[in-house]
Amino acid sequence: MNYNPDCPAWGNLTWPKVEEFNLANGELVDVSHLLRQARAGFEAVVMDEANRVFGQKAAVLDGIIVGGGGAELLLKELKQRYPNAISSDEPRMMVAEGFCRLGLLSLLQS
């Protein structure tokens, strides 16, 4: 995803180095220690849930699609455990696309 300074959703983040937060006065604050803590907890929850859902079945799947806002954070770790894990250039939109496809499939089946 490319940085767009005109997009309000980007706020005061300095992209791509999100370890620093740019305050309104221009001062950069190092928040890497907070990111490491948050990521460790998030990673543990996702890995536990992936193991519960996929378990030994992961090896026989064609692929595991990783999507959502945290996909970029965890794709590397998920690929270590599940080599068939994939994502896209726009992982945040993959969840919406999946629901769209599910809706279209249900319409076709009715």
Secondary structure, DSSP 8 states (H G I E B T S, - for coil): ----TT-GGGTTB-SS-TTEEE-TTS-EEE-HHHHHHHHHHHHHHHHHHHHHHHGGGGGGSS-EE--STTHHHHHHHHHHH-TTEE--S-HHHHHHHHHHHHHHHHHHH-
